[in-house]
């Protein structure tokens, strides 16, 4: 970002009721558009990484209301990037797509883009293959979007993973393969849910504070001293990702058998860390 003169500013995702923090979001959007004419908003939903939080359809209505109100000033251009990498790992992937209908007939100075991950949706995790899909009410905006992304992509990395692109095309040209992939993904989705449910039930039992988790790969636990908590868990051969205000565990990679008792061990590590002055 620095090389292109861009910077990143964050807002608080959740409010005190553990729902989407519309106030923080709205304030950030309004303040930035007072300073500049172009704004890119990045929202990761459903199954936000690292919390597993999903923005509801009602919350999307509120988000769009803020964006549309700001677009009334036609000197401003707003690009909304919706990261849907984990959309196929919701409890109902078809229903999870219903919010997409809300992005039609928006003002032409609002461009909506969907960041799609083929590697996650088609169980080729780690292959880093995806697409950016543009949606606009104005054909000229989409033509500009296509040209800009084409030139930028070619200049930066030339092309994405050819093997995975071919794989995606092959699957969609063969109904039997597509059925097999969907079945395989659902099997893994069920496995992730099973692991997450074990952890969440035990976390509730031991009063371990977990951020709202709907579904997806990751679960986040709020805590002070995340690095210290992580190190204490490493001593027990438990590996988590320390964040700025908590730790993240991966329901996508921890076997169900190892989920049992994990919440208690994490709670003990947090309590022990809180009792030590760092």
Backbone as CSV, one residue per row, in Angstrom:
resi,resn,N_x,N_y,N_z,CA_x,CA_y,CA_z,C_x,C_y,C_z
1,UNK,0.812,-1.206,0.000,0.000,0.000,0.000,0.852,1.265,0.000
2,UNK,1.944,1.250,0.745,2.777,2.441,0.873,3.320,2.898,-0.480
3,UNK,3.647,1.937,-1.340,4.258,2.309,-2.620,3.267,3.007,-3.548
4,UNK,1.979,2.858,-3.302,0.974,3.539,-4.122,0.308,4.696,-3.372
5,UNK,0.865,5.025,-2.197,0.335,6.159,-1.449,-0.955,5.877,-0.716
6,UNK,-1.266,4.606,-0.536,-2.492,4.232,0.173,-2.181,3.933,1.637
7,UNK,-3.223,3.981,2.471,-3.060,3.597,3.872,-4.317,2.873,4.328
8,UNK,-4.186,2.140,5.406,-5.291,1.350,5.932,-5.755,1.932,7.251
9,UNK,-7.070,2.119,7.378,-7.642,2.570,8.630,-8.751,1.584,9.026
10,UNK,-8.739,1.151,10.262,-9.703,0.147,10.711,-10.814,0.773,11.547
11,UNK,-11.907,0.025,11.693,-12.988,0.410,12.595,-13.279,-0.779,13.503
12,UNK,-14.024,-0.554,14.562,-14.366,-1.646,15.477,-15.464,-2.494,14.857
13,UNK,-15.182,-3.767,14.659,-16.136,-4.649,13.984,-17.393,-4.877,14.804
14,UNK,-17.228,-5.086,16.117,-18.357,-5.440,16.974,-18.585,-4.389,18.046
15,UNK,-19.862,-4.161,18.382,-20.181,-3.238,19.468,-20.307,-4.016,20.785
16,UNK,-20.775,-3.349,21.830,-20.876,-3.996,23.145,-21.885,-5.140,23.158
17,UNK,-22.835,-5.101,22.211,-23.827,-6.186,22.115,-23.338,-7.315,21.214
18,UNK,-22.076,-7.236,20.822,-21.460,-8.236,19.948,-22.200,-8.359,18.617
19,UNK,-22.618,-7.185,18.082,-23.211,-7.092,16.756,-22.371,-6.138,15.918
20,UNK,-22.617,-6.100,14.611,-21.839,-5.234,13.738,-21.889,-3.797,14.245
21,UNK,-20.712,-3.186,14.379,-20.620,-1.847,14.965,-20.877,-0.800,13.889
22,UNK,-22.152,-0.526,13.633,-22.534,0.414,12.590,-22.043,1.823,12.906
23,UNK,-22.048,2.187,14.166,-21.613,3.530,14.554,-20.140,3.746,14.209
24,UNK,-19.297,2.784,14.574,-17.873,2.896,14.271,-17.633,2.886,12.766
25,UNK,-18.353,2.026,12.061,-18.236,1.944,10.606,-18.635,3.265,9.959
26,UNK,-19.799,3.779,10.341,-20.323,5.007,9.756,-19.393,6.188,10.007
27,UNK,-18.888,6.299,11.231,-17.982,7.397,11.575,-16.713,7.336,10.737
28,UNK,-16.167,6.147,10.567,-14.944,5.978,9.781,-15.161,6.363,8.331
29,UNK,-16.286,5.911,7.752,-16.589,6.222,6.352,-16.755,7.728,6.155
30,UNK,-17.552,8.349,7.009,-17.824,9.791,6.882,-16.550,10.614,7.047
31,UNK,-15.745,10.279,8.046,-14.522,11.044,8.297,-13.519,10.920,7.152
32,UNK,-13.392,9.722,6.615,-12.451,9.531,5.512,-12.889,10.281,4.258
33,UNK,-14.198,10.315,4.004,-14.683,11.005,2.809,-14.655,12.521,2.968
34,UNK,-14.468,12.989,4.180,-14.216,14.418,4.379,-12.787,14.763,3.976
35,UNK,-11.906,13.778,4.090,-10.489,13.992,3.808,-10.120,13.691,2.356
36,UNK,-10.888,12.802,1.704,-10.493,12.320,0.383,-11.718,12.045,-0.480
37,UNK,-11.478,11.892,-1.786,-12.585,11.684,-2.724,-12.788,10.224,-3.094
38,UNK,-11.818,9.381,-2.772,-11.897,7.963,-3.114,-11.768,7.116,-1.854
39,UNK,-12.617,6.122,-1.745,-12.594,5.267,-0.553,-12.841,3.823,-0.946
40,UNK,-12.001,2.925,-0.442,-12.181,1.488,-0.621,-12.537,0.890,0.741
41,UNK,-13.667,0.217,0.814,-14.137,-0.413,2.059,-14.011,-1.930,1.900
42,UNK,-13.325,-2.576,2.830,-13.153,-4.028,2.770,-13.911,-4.674,3.923
43,UNK,-14.856,-5.547,3.592,-15.629,-6.277,4.599,-15.544,-7.766,4.299
44,UNK,-15.153,-8.538,5.284,-15.019,-9.995,5.139,-16.226,-10.673,5.793
45,UNK,-17.143,-11.159,4.954,-18.351,-11.830,5.443,-18.943,-12.620,4.285
46,UNK,-19.558,-13.769,4.544,-19.758,-14.408,5.856,-18.491,-15.112,6.364
47,UNK,-18.566,-15.502,7.626,-17.492,-16.251,8.296,-16.192,-15.460,8.348
48,UNK,-16.299,-14.273,8.903,-15.151,-13.373,9.025,-13.951,-14.089,9.645
49,UNK,-12.801,-13.834,9.051,-11.535,-14.317,9.600,-10.910,-13.148,10.367
50,UNK,-10.720,-13.259,11.701,-10.565,-14.512,12.460,-11.728,-14.913,13.366
51,UNK,-12.873,-14.217,13.333,-13.890,-14.470,14.367,-14.948,-15.498,13.994
52,UNK,-15.245,-15.639,12.703,-16.362,-16.489,12.309,-17.678,-15.740,12.312
53,UNK,-17.623,-14.399,12.442,-18.831,-13.571,12.463,-19.360,-13.377,11.043
54,UNK,-20.688,-13.351,10.893,-21.315,-13.105,9.601,-22.267,-11.915,9.702
55,UNK,-22.152,-11.001,8.763,-23.034,-9.835,8.720,-24.423,-10.283,8.263
56,UNK,-25.443,-9.925,9.033,-26.814,-10.320,8.706,-27.360,-9.459,7.558
57,UNK,-28.458,-9.902,6.948,-29.072,-9.125,5.876,-29.531,-7.760,6.375
58,UNK,-30.030,-7.707,7.598,-30.452,-6.433,8.180,-29.252,-5.507,8.352
59,UNK,-28.138,-6.051,8.801,-26.927,-5.250,8.961,-26.404,-4.762,7.606
60,UNK,-26.544,-5.586,6.587,-26.151,-5.151,5.242,-27.004,-3.970,4.797
61,UNK,-28.295,-4.004,5.114,-29.168,-2.873,4.772,-28.665,-1.582,5.413
62,UNK,-28.246,-1.682,6.664,-27.754,-0.506,7.387,-26.419,-0.024,6.809
63,UNK,-25.555,-0.964,6.460,-24.263,-0.621,5.861,-24.464,0.097,4.535
64,UNK,-25.351,-0.443,3.698,-25.596,0.157,2.392,-26.255,1.528,2.512
65,UNK,-27.075,1.701,3.523,-27.700,3.004,3.737,-26.635,4.068,3.975
66,UNK,-25.633,3.726,4.790,-24.528,4.656,5.059,-23.780,4.972,3.768
67,UNK,-23.463,3.941,2.995,-22.673,4.122,1.773,-23.442,4.940,0.735
68,UNK,-24.721,4.626,0.560,-25.532,5.341,-0.436,-25.692,6.812,-0.054
69,UNK,-25.891,7.077,1.224,-26.008,8.464,1.679,-24.747,9.256,1.338
70,UNK,-23.592,8.638,1.530,-22.332,9.323,1.231,-22.114,9.488,-0.272
71,UNK,-22.727,8.624,-1.063,-22.550,8.688,-2.514,-23.350,9.821,-3.144
72,UNK,-24.234,10.477,-2.372,-25.011,11.590,-2.911,-24.100,12.728,-3.363
73,UNK,-22.932,12.800,-2.755,-21.914,13.722,-3.227,-21.202,13.041,-4.390
74,UNK,-21.539,13.422,-5.608,-21.060,12.696,-6.789,-19.583,12.920,-7.086
75,UNK,-18.927,13.788,-6.308,-17.470,13.940,-6.465,-16.731,12.816,-5.753
76,UNK,-17.463,12.018,-4.992,-16.863,10.916,-4.240,-17.072,9.596,-4.966
77,UNK,-16.071,8.723,-4.874,-16.179,7.372,-5.435,-15.914,6.358,-4.334
78,UNK,-16.837,5.420,-4.160,-16.717,4.420,-3.097,-16.667,3.026,-3.719
79,UNK,-15.651,2.285,-3.368,-15.541,0.885,-3.805,-15.706,-0.011,-2.584
80,UNK,-16.662,-0.908,-2.655,-16.903,-1.869,-1.573,-16.366,-3.224,-1.996
81,UNK,-15.381,-3.712,-1.272,-14.807,-5.040,-1.529,-15.378,-6.010,-0.499
82,UNK,-16.165,-6.966,-0.952,-16.750,-7.967,-0.058,-15.967,-9.264,-0.212
83,UNK,-15.216,-9.600,0.809,-14.400,-10.810,0.795,-15.283,-11.998,1.178
84,UNK,-15.623,-12.828,0.189,-16.527,-13.961,0.413,-15.758,-15.292,0.376
85,UNK,-14.498,-15.255,0.793,-13.642,-16.443,0.702,-14.250,-17.675,1.372
86,UNK,-14.972,-17.464,2.483,-15.460,-18.606,3.275,-16.959,-18.857,3.094
87,UNK,-17.552,-18.304,2.054,-19.007,-18.351,1.908,-19.542,-19.777,1.773
88,UNK,-18.761,-20.679,1.213,-19.236,-22.057,1.025,-19.116,-22.902,2.287
89,UNK,-18.651,-22.278,3.372,-18.533,-23.007,4.638,-19.497,-22.457,5.686
90,UNK,-20.607,-21.898,5.220,-21.687,-21.479,6.111,-22.623,-22.661,6.332
91,UNK,-23.547,-22.507,7.281,-24.480,-23.602,7.543,-25.425,-23.809,6.361
92,UNK,-25.689,-22.737,5.602,-26.535,-22.842,4.411,-25.929,-21.963,3.312
93,UNK,-25.020,-22.505,2.497,-24.309,-21.711,1.492,-25.227,-21.001,0.495
94,UNK,-26.372,-21.597,0.155,-27.289,-20.960,-0.784,-27.932,-19.735,-0.146
95,UNK,-28.440,-19.889,1.055,-29.059,-18.775,1.766,-28.039,-17.678,2.066
96,UNK,-26.799,-18.068,2.302,-25.750,-17.100,2.625,-25.512,-16.115,1.485
97,UNK,-25.912,-16.492,0.282,-25.718,-15.626,-0.878,-26.847,-14.611,-1.067
98,UNK,-27.881,-14.682,-0.265,-29.057,-13.826,-0.460,-28.732,-12.341,-0.364
99,UNK,-27.719,-11.983,0.430,-27.390,-10.560,0.592,-26.861,-9.941,-0.699
100,UNK,-26.395,-10.761,-1.635,-25.814,-10.232,-2.870,-26.841,-9.475,-3.714
101,UNK,-28.117,-9.807,-3.566,-29.159,-9.143,-4.343,-29.303,-7.667,-3.977
102,UNK,-28.744,-7.297,-2.842,-28.877,-5.921,-2.358,-28.000,-4.934,-3.123
103,UNK,-27.103,-5.422,-3.973,-26.124,-4.551,-4.611,-26.511,-4.126,-6.024
104,UNK,-27.731,-4.405,-6.423,-28.169,-3.971,-7.752,-28.715,-2.546,-7.687
105,UNK,-28.617,-1.833,-8.814,-29.186,-0.477,-8.960,-28.629,0.526,-7.959
106,UNK,-27.369,0.370,-7.578,-26.730,1.366,-6.730,-26.233,2.530,-7.599
107,UNK,-26.013,3.700,-7.006,-25.476,4.830,-7.778,-24.184,4.450,-8.491
108,UNK,-23.923,5.088,-9.628,-22.789,4.703,-10.460,-21.434,5.004,-9.821
109,UNK,-21.424,5.878,-8.794,-20.142,6.152,-8.122,-19.884,5.193,-6.963
110,UNK,-20.669,4.110,-6.909,-20.416,3.004,-5.981,-20.101,1.759,-6.808
111,UNK,-18.913,1.222,-6.633,-18.531,-0.029,-7.293,-18.450,-1.112,-6.226
112,UNK,-19.158,-2.207,-6.440,-19.113,-3.343,-5.521,-18.266,-4.446,-6.159
113,UNK,-17.350,-5.006,-5.395,-16.553,-6.123,-5.897,-16.613,-7.277,-4.900
114,UNK,-16.628,-8.479,-5.434,-16.611,-9.689,-4.608,-15.263,-10.385,-4.788
115,UNK,-14.559,-10.605,-3.680,-13.296,-11.334,-3.714,-13.609,-12.806,-3.444
116,UNK,-13.555,-13.609,-4.490,-13.926,-15.025,-4.435,-12.685,-15.892,-4.346
117,UNK,-12.710,-16.893,-3.478,-11.572,-17.796,-3.331,-11.917,-19.175,-3.872
118,UNK,-11.364,-19.490,-5.032,-11.559,-20.819,-5.608,-10.878,-21.879,-4.758
119,UNK,-9.690,-21.549,-4.234,-8.911,-22.542,-3.499,-9.602,-22.989,-2.219
120,UNK,-10.339,-22.092,-1.577,-11.083,-22.493,-0.374,-12.374,-23.204,-0.762
121,UNK,-13.131,-22.609,-1.671,-14.423,-23.184,-2.046,-14.321,-24.536,-2.710
122,UNK,-13.188,-24.804,-3.351,-13.037,-26.074,-4.060,-11.972,-26.968,-3.428
123,UNK,-11.814,-26.807,-2.127,-10.967,-27.671,-1.280,-9.531,-27.795,-1.787
124,UNK,-9.018,-26.698,-2.341,-7.610,-26.667,-2.749,-6.908,-25.608,-1.917
125,UNK,-7.162,-25.651,-0.623,-6.673,-24.644,0.317,-5.157,-24.495,0.227
126,UNK,-4.699,-23.258,0.127,-3.276,-23.010,0.024,-2.810,-22.714,-1.387
127,UNK,-3.645,-23.004,-2.378,-3.250,-22.761,-3.763,-3.398,-21.291,-4.177
128,UNK,-4.084,-20.487,-3.349,-4.172,-19.041,-3.560,-4.682,-18.680,-4.949
129,UNK,-5.832,-19.224,-5.288,-6.459,-18.929,-6.569,-7.842,-18.345,-6.334
130,UNK,-8.148,-17.254,-6.993,-9.455,-16.639,-6.791,-9.767,-15.659,-7.904
131,UNK,-10.767,-14.820,-7.662,-11.182,-13.846,-8.673,-11.792,-12.640,-7.983
132,UNK,-11.730,-11.505,-8.663,-12.393,-10.292,-8.199,-13.500,-9.977,-9.195
133,UNK,-14.740,-9.984,-8.716,-15.915,-9.836,-9.581,-16.544,-8.472,-9.333
134,UNK,-16.676,-7.667,-10.373,-17.206,-6.315,-10.235,-18.692,-6.237,-10.529
135,UNK,-19.402,-5.406,-9.767,-20.847,-5.192,-9.954,-21.113,-3.690,-9.949
136,UNK,-21.765,-3.199,-10.996,-22.071,-1.777,-11.076,-23.332,-1.569,-11.912
137,UNK,-24.009,-0.445,-11.676,-25.186,-0.095,-12.468,-24.783,0.590,-13.774
138,UNK,-23.486,0.859,-13.935,-22.985,1.609,-15.083,-22.006,0.752,-15.883
139,UNK,-22.323,0.512,-17.156,-21.478,-0.337,-17.989,-20.069,0.227,-18.138
140,UNK,-19.937,1.550,-18.243,-18.612,2.153,-18.410,-17.734,1.930,-17.180
141,UNK,-18.356,1.886,-15.999,-17.599,1.620,-14.769,-17.023,0.207,-14.811
142,UNK,-17.834,-0.740,-15.270,-17.372,-2.129,-15.350,-16.271,-2.273,-16.404
143,UNK,-16.384,-1.565,-17.500,-15.340,-1.610,-18.526,-14.030,-1.066,-17.973
144,UNK,-14.115,0.026,-17.203,-12.917,0.586,-16.569,-12.351,-0.389,-15.539
145,UNK,-13.235,-1.000,-14.757,-12.818,-1.991,-13.754,-12.067,-3.142,-14.429
146,UNK,-12.603,-3.630,-15.534,-11.966,-4.738,-16.249,-10.580,-4.342,-16.750
147,UNK,-10.462,-3.165,-17.333,-9.182,-2.717,-17.876,-8.148,-2.498,-16.770
148,UNK,-8.577,-1.864,-15.697,-7.653,-1.576,-14.594,-7.148,-2.865,-13.953
149,UNK,-8.056,-3.800,-13.659,-7.642,-5.052,-13.016,-6.768,-5.887,-13.947
150,UNK,-7.059,-5.844,-15.235,-6.250,-6.593,-16.202,-4.819,-6.076,-16.210
151,UNK,-4.665,-4.767,-16.338,-3.326,-4.171,-16.407,-2.576,-4.355,-15.088
152,UNK,-3.280,-4.117,-13.969,-2.644,-4.245,-12.655,-2.186,-5.676,-12.397
153,UNK,-3.046,-6.631,-12.714,-2.698,-8.037,-12.495,-1.500,-8.456,-13.342
154,UNK,-1.528,-8.081,-14.605,-0.427,-8.457,-15.495,0.890,-7.836,-15.029
155,UNK,0.801,-6.585,-14.518,2.009,-5.891,-14.097,2.586,-6.460,-12.812
156,UNK,1.731,-6.988,-11.948,2.197,-7.416,-10.621,2.578,-8.890,-10.573
157,UNK,1.731,-9.778,-11.111,2.059,-11.207,-11.000,1.806,-11.972,-12.310
158,UNK,1.483,-11.278,-13.361,1.275,-11.852,-14.691,0.020,-12.715,-14.762
159,UNK,-0.047,-13.778,-13.965,-1.211,-14.653,-14.013,-1.305,-15.432,-12.714
160,UNK,-2.494,-15.936,-12.412,-2.667,-16.733,-11.205,-2.446,-18.204,-11.532
161,UNK,-2.589,-19.032,-10.523,-2.331,-20.464,-10.610,-3.076,-21.118,-11.787
162,UNK,-2.351,-21.445,-12.837,-2.969,-21.995,-14.045,-3.626,-23.355,-13.785
163,UNK,-2.963,-24.170,-12.958,-3.522,-25.496,-12.668,-4.895,-25.408,-12.041
164,UNK,-5.056,-24.474,-11.088,-6.349,-24.334,-10.417,-7.393,-23.708,-11.327
165,UNK,-6.976,-22.793,-12.201,-7.930,-22.243,-13.169,-8.462,-23.350,-14.083
166,UNK,-7.577,-24.207,-14.532,-7.989,-25.328,-15.385,-8.893,-26.282,-14.624
167,UNK,-8.554,-26.503,-13.348,-9.359,-27.388,-12.512,-10.788,-26.869,-12.376
168,UNK,-10.917,-25.551,-12.136,-12.245,-24.958,-11.980,-13.065,-25.118,-13.254
169,UNK,-12.436,-24.848,-14.402,-13.136,-24.985,-15.682,-13.557,-26.435,-15.931
170,UNK,-12.665,-27.356,-15.597,-12.963,-28.784,-15.800,-14.147,-29.223,-14.941
171,UNK,-14.156,-28.784,-13.685,-15.242,-29.161,-12.769,-16.582,-28.634,-13.264
172,UNK,-16.604,-27.368,-13.700,-17.879,-26.771,-14.120,-18.352,-27.269,-15.479
173,UNK,-17.491,-27.961,-16.191,-17.904,-28.561,-17.458,-18.280,-30.031,-17.310
174,UNK,-18.298,-30.511,-16.072,-18.618,-31.919,-15.816,-19.524,-31.996,-14.595
175,UNK,-20.813,-32.230,-14.815,-21.788,-32.238,-13.717,-21.454,-33.276,-12.655
176,UNK,-20.919,-34.413,-13.068,-20.602,-35.454,-12.093,-19.450,-35.013,-11.190
177,UNK,-18.453,-34.312,-11.751,-17.345,-33.807,-10.952,-17.828,-32.727,-9.986
178,UNK,-18.707,-31.852,-10.473,-19.231,-30.791,-9.624,-20.002,-31.380,-8.443
179,UNK,-20.768,-32.434,-8.702,-21.511,-33.106,-7.627,-20.557,-33.692,-6.597
180,UNK,-19.463,-34.300,-7.078,-18.477,-34.887,-6.167,-17.799,-33.815,-5.313
181,UNK,-17.453,-32.689,-5.949,-16.810,-31.600,-5.207,-17.740,-31.037,-4.148
182,UNK,-19.003,-30.819,-4.522,-19.980,-30.303,-3.562,-20.152,-31.250,-2.385
183,UNK,-20.164,-32.541,-2.677,-20.307,-33.546,-1.625,-19.088,-33.561,-0.713
184,UNK,-17.902,-33.460,-1.314,-16.662,-33.461,-0.530,-16.600,-32.230,0.363
185,UNK,-16.977,-31.069,-0.190,-16.951,-29.837,0.592,-17.926,-29.918,1.767
186,UNK,-19.104,-30.468,1.526,-20.094,-30.589,2.593,-19.595,-31.508,3.709
187,UNK,-18.844,-32.532,3.328,-18.269,-33.431,4.334,-17.311,-32.672,5.238
188,UNK,-16.451,-31.859,4.630,-15.495,-31.077,5.422,-16.202,-29.981,6.224
189,UNK,-17.243,-29.427,5.632,-18.012,-28.390,6.331,-18.639,-28.972,7.590
190,UNK,-19.183,-30.166,7.474,-19.780,-30.844,8.631,-18.727,-31.137,9.688
191,UNK,-17.539,-31.526,9.246,-16.443,-31.820,10.173,-16.029,-30.562,10.946
192,UNK,-15.928,-29.431,10.246,-15.562,-28.177,10.899,-16.619,-27.794,11.938
193,UNK,-17.893,-27.943,11.583,-18.986,-27.625,12.516,-18.887,-28.495,13.767
194,UNK,-18.595,-29.752,13.561,-18.478,-30.682,14.687,-17.357,-30.235,15.630
195,UNK,-16.217,-29.895,15.078,-15.082,-29.438,15.890,-15.419,-28.145,16.625
196,UNK,-16.019,-27.199,15.894,-16.362,-25.907,16.497,-17.369,-26.078,17.622
197,UNK,-18.362,-26.931,17.417,-19.395,-27.142,18.446,-18.800,-27.729,19.724
198,UNK,-17.855,-28.641,19.583,-17.190,-29.214,20.763,-16.528,-28.100,21.560
199,UNK,-15.772,-27.250,20.855,-15.050,-26.178,21.536,-16.009,-25.166,22.154
200,UNK,-17.016,-24.749,21.399,-17.934,-23.713,21.884,-18.736,-24.180,23.099
201,UNK,-19.148,-25.436,23.092,-19.892,-25.975,24.234,-19.025,-26.007,25.485
202,UNK,-17.776,-26.425,25.326,-16.872,-26.464,26.478,-16.488,-25.051,26.923
203,UNK,-16.341,-24.129,25.958,-16.018,-22.740,26.299,-17.133,-22.126,27.142
204,UNK,-18.353,-22.413,26.789,-19.496,-21.905,27.556,-19.501,-22.498,28.965
205,UNK,-19.133,-23.768,29.060,-19.150,-24.459,30.342,-18.102,-23.899,31.298
206,UNK,-16.948,-23.464,30.761,-15.868,-22.956,31.628,-15.824,-21.428,31.644
207,UNK,-16.851,-20.791,31.038,-16.967,-19.333,31.015,-15.772,-18.686,30.320
208,UNK,-15.429,-19.215,29.143,-14.367,-18.657,28.314,-15.004,-17.741,27.280
209,UNK,-14.600,-16.477,27.249,-15.208,-15.496,26.353,-14.761,-15.721,24.920
210,UNK,-15.730,-16.045,24.061,-15.465,-16.278,22.641,-16.231,-15.240,21.826
211,UNK,-15.586,-14.643,20.850,-16.288,-13.692,19.988,-17.330,-14.434,19.155
212,UNK,-18.397,-13.718,18.731,-19.504,-14.384,18.023,-19.019,-15.207,16.836
213,UNK,-19.324,-16.495,16.879,-18.923,-17.417,15.815,-20.182,-17.999,15.180
214,UNK,-20.323,-17.801,13.868,-21.468,-18.348,13.151,-21.077,-19.651,12.454
215,UNK,-19.981,-19.607,11.755,-19.425,-20.788,11.095,-18.106,-20.354,10.449
216,UNK,-17.444,-21.297,9.799,-16.186,-20.948,9.158,-14.981,-21.597,9.803
217,UNK,-13.809,-21.185,9.373,-12.566,-21.860,9.729,-12.042,-21.515,11.117
218,UNK,-12.318,-20.287,11.592,-11.600,-19.797,12.769,-12.520,-19.311,13.890
219,UNK,-12.008,-19.398,15.115,-12.687,-18.926,16.314,-11.705,-18.053,17.082
220,UNK,-12.184,-16.923,17.601,-11.305,-16.001,18.323,-11.737,-15.847,19.777
221,UNK,-10.752,-15.875,20.662,-10.983,-15.719,22.099,-10.318,-14.411,22.536
222,UNK,-11.094,-13.513,23.128,-10.533,-12.260,23.626,-9.672,-12.525,24.854
223,UNK,-8.551,-11.825,24.957,-7.703,-11.940,26.144,-6.673,-10.831,26.163
224,UNK,-6.141,-10.563,27.344,-5.006,-9.670,27.482,-3.736,-10.500,27.259
225,UNK,-2.669,-9.845,26.946,-1.366,-10.511,26.798,-1.419,-11.720,25.853
226,UNK,-1.934,-11.555,24.618,-2.069,-12.711,23.722,-0.762,-13.444,23.429
227,UNK,0.343,-12.704,23.349,1.630,-13.364,23.093,2.008,-14.279,24.255
228,UNK,1.790,-13.794,25.481,2.117,-14.595,26.659,1.208,-15.820,26.746
229,UNK,-0.073,-15.604,26.470,-1.013,-16.735,26.483,-0.601,-17.762,25.444
230,UNK,-0.218,-17.291,24.261,0.224,-18.196,23.195,1.447,-18.999,23.628
231,UNK,2.401,-18.321,24.245,3.617,-19.017,24.682,3.325,-20.060,25.751
232,UNK,2.398,-19.750,26.644,2.029,-20.723,27.681,1.386,-21.959,27.047
233,UNK,0.620,-21.740,25.993,-0.009,-22.870,25.311,1.014,-23.661,24.494
234,UNK,1.998,-22.975,23.932,3.059,-23.661,23.188,3.786,-24.654,24.098
235,UNK,3.958,-24.269,25.361,4.609,-25.171,26.321,3.838,-26.477,26.476
236,UNK,2.530,-26.435,26.120,1.696,-27.646,26.191,1.486,-28.269,24.810
237,UNK,2.301,-27.807,23.852,2.203,-28.275,22.461,0.853,-27.891,21.838
238,UNK,0.334,-26.730,22.251,-0.899,-26.183,21.683,-0.523,-24.902,20.949
239,UNK,-0.823,-24.834,19.669,-0.366,-23.712,18.856,-1.566,-22.899,18.360
240,UNK,-1.608,-21.648,18.779,-2.669,-20.728,18.382,-2.028,-19.508,17.723
241,UNK,-2.848,-18.675,17.097,-2.335,-17.453,16.477,-2.632,-16.268,17.399
242,UNK,-1.596,-15.625,17.954,-1.826,-14.454,18.789,-2.233,-13.257,17.937
243,UNK,-3.282,-12.555,18.355,-3.753,-11.355,17.671,-3.458,-10.155,18.563
244,UNK,-3.911,-8.979,18.181,-3.631,-7.791,18.993,-4.395,-7.807,20.314
245,UNK,-5.604,-8.410,20.303,-6.431,-8.402,21.511,-7.030,-9.776,21.812
246,UNK,-6.361,-10.816,21.369,-6.880,-12.151,21.619,-6.071,-13.205,20.890
247,UNK,-6.595,-14.411,20.859,-5.936,-15.503,20.151,-6.938,-16.187,19.234
248,UNK,-6.437,-16.781,18.174,-7.289,-17.452,17.194,-6.959,-18.928,17.141
249,UNK,-8.007,-19.762,17.150,-7.801,-21.193,16.941,-8.455,-21.576,15.616
250,UNK,-7.981,-22.649,15.028,-8.446,-23.057,13.707,-9.287,-24.323,13.798
251,UNK,-10.605,-24.148,13.695,-11.486,-25.316,13.674,-11.277,-26.117,12.394
252,UNK,-10.663,-25.494,11.399,-10.428,-26.180,10.133,-9.274,-27.172,10.208
253,UNK,-8.447,-27.087,11.254,-7.255,-27.948,11.272,-7.058,-28.745,12.555
254,UNK,-7.776,-28.407,13.629,-7.620,-29.135,14.894,-8.573,-30.334,14.906
255,UNK,-8.067,-31.553,15.016,-8.935,-32.742,15.036,-9.956,-32.683,16.170
256,UNK,-11.100,-33.305,15.969,-12.165,-33.294,16.979,-11.679,-33.833,18.314
257,UNK,-10.855,-34.870,18.263,-10.370,-35.472,19.517,-9.536,-34.494,20.334
258,UNK,-8.853,-33.561,19.637,-8.017,-32.585,20.332,-8.798,-31.340,20.740
259,UNK,-10.024,-31.230,20.272,-10.875,-30.111,20.683,-11.359,-30.304,22.123
260,UNK,-11.513,-31.561,22.524,-11.963,-31.827,23.888,-10.904,-31.364,24.888
261,UNK,-11.311,-30.540,25.812,-10.406,-30.053,26.839,-9.628,-28.804,26.447
262,UNK,-9.696,-28.410,25.164,-8.919,-27.262,24.693,-9.391,-25.959,25.337
263,UNK,-10.692,-25.792,25.473,-11.224,-24.562,26.070,-10.729,-24.388,27.501
264,UNK,-10.688,-25.467,28.236,-10.215,-25.406,29.625,-8.742,-25.019,29.680
265,UNK,-7.940,-25.584,28.798,-6.507,-25.268,28.780,-6.265,-23.815,28.401
266,UNK,-7.046,-23.310,27.460,-6.915,-21.912,27.073,-7.354,-21.002,28.213
267,UNK,-8.436,-21.357,28.864,-8.909,-20.553,30.003,-7.840,-20.531,31.107
268,UNK,-7.238,-21.662,31.391,-6.193,-21.721,32.417,-4.991,-20.858,32.037
269,UNK,-4.616,-20.879,30.749,-3.477,-20.078,30.294,-3.781,-18.586,30.408
270,UNK,-5.009,-18.199,30.113,-5.405,-16.785,30.221,-5.394,-16.336,31.678
271,UNK,-5.941,-17.171,32.562,-5.972,-16.836,33.988,-4.545,-16.706,34.519
272,UNK,-3.689,-17.646,34.130,-2.292,-17.621,34.586,-1.581,-16.374,34.085
273,UNK,-1.850,-15.997,32.841,-1.208,-14.807,32.260,-1.696,-13.534,32.955
274,UNK,-2.975,-13.482,33.286,-3.539,-12.299,33.953,-2.980,-12.110,35.343
275,UNK,-2.507,-13.200,35.934,-1.968,-13.134,37.301,-0.494,-12.742,37.324
276,UNK,0.063,-12.514,36.126,1.476,-12.157,36.030,1.588,-10.760,35.409
277,UNK,2.358,-9.902,35.977,2.575,-8.554,35.437,3.625,-8.619,34.337
278,UNK,3.226,-8.189,33.140,4.143,-8.255,31.995,4.749,-6.882,31.720
